């Protein structure tokens, strides 16, 4: 990606300051910043097309409906799905909750739900509750000493009783890219369904749900340069057709009587109530933005940054990288989501002092407490890259981090 | 220089954070409470004794950031001799005064955590003694 500076021009917020210093945004795994095209798409929708969708028959409403339907189509193309397999939700979390709720009747006592120890709480808690409510057994796939998903452990724990496998595509702590295609293949051999949490991968890796052969896949708009408050659930048509709706209300029904109701066609059956139409329009603009750069370019840029930062981090006294240290394992690549601890120092002290330098990074448990427990830590510091991240920013961050460590160790 | 920088560069506070006073368990503590900081998962447990409604001893255990350790250490010294009622009435602004630094909204939780835990412990204790009487 040669034109990072040109891309940065598209992001108004990058010109702003934080604590009086030039903003260096290294928290893309939490949320990405928004390019002008996305901000403008929302503004234009509200200025020119705002009306409620589906049931109104005047021109403005038709325009709104058209944009909303087109957004489904654009998302479908983006991940290789069919239009009616794309359900808009509020975020990844809601998408996963939808699946866990609507699949509940399929999961019976004694069946097994397999998750990885590295899941974000949002791809863990819905399954924990599902296990509680159905009497299914929740089991965990571990990680190797290097930090990769332990595929031998996965094969060992996968059995004929396994009904559900929930796995993140890219860990929001370890930065590891899990072999989701292989996971789906192995799970399907025993008749299990697979949900992939693509929150961290959708803006980094070209997704093809048919090639992965995944049953469900979820991601958030705001982590792929889109607006807050819109998320995506992909599900295989056959499964979605069998599943009962999650939320009940307007637009998700065909016919309602005093006694019963019949459900609308896919995907509308799962989109109850007035939707975040402007969010969908913004998401569609974000996808255009990503497609224009090209996911292959974005991934190459990220790999370059990981290769650039890793030796610099490893040279810091007392650092421990959480997750793979190197980037030379082509079988299981590493994303630019890098967590670390510094001996004797707490992440929130580091993050606060980085903040004073204008650098946005993240501390804490990153909504992955089971993983923290597994790793024997309470918290860690994380930096995460995006399409706007430059080597200069990384250099500035490293210099600041070294200075802060010296300050905290000195006195 | 912001006040947060002030916190990290003040020797007295850093000294409290690095060598906290009254770290450890307190045997037979009438007041004790343990809670976690939602921000980072750090846990702190506070123990205290009272005499006629006045706090006479405070100890704490738990790992944490420099801000929360400094705050734990400071309250374990400076709240001795205060009445339980006075401690319960303390707010974040009292804490700013105690620390001598105004923290950012994001970090005030870390500083307030030990005090909030002590307050919960006192509330529980008062409720229990009321029931027992």
Boltz contact constraints between the chains, C-beta under 6 A:
constraints:
  - contact:
      token1: [A, 346]
      token2: [B, 65]
      max_distance: 6.0
  - contact:
      token1: [A, 348]
      token2: [B, 40]
      max_distance: 6.0
  - contact:
      token1: [A, 348]
      token2: [B, 65]
      max_distance: 6.0
  - contact:
      token1: [A, 349]
      token2: [B, 65]
      max_distance: 6.0
  - contact:
      token1: [A, 349]
      token2: [B, 66]
      max_distance: 6.0
  - contact:
      token1: [A, 352]
      token2: [B, 4]
      max_distance: 6.0
  - contact:
      token1: [A, 352]
      token2: [B, 107]
      max_distance: 6.0
  - contact:
      token1: [A, 356]
      token2: [B, 5]
      max_distance: 6.0
  - contact:
      token1: [A, 364]
      token2: [B, 39]
      max_distance: 6.0
  - contact:
      token1: [A, 364]
      token2: [B, 40]
      max_distance: 6.0
  - contact:
      token1: [A, 365]
      token2: [B, 41]
      max_distance: 6.0
  - contact:
      token1: [A, 378]
      token2: [B, 41]
      max_distance: 6.0
  - contact:
      token1: [A, 378]
      token2: [B, 42]
      max_distance: 6.0
  - contact:
      token1: [A, 379]
      token2: [B, 40]
      max_distance: 6.0
  - contact:
      token1: [A, 411]
      token2: [B, 14]
      max_distance: 6.0
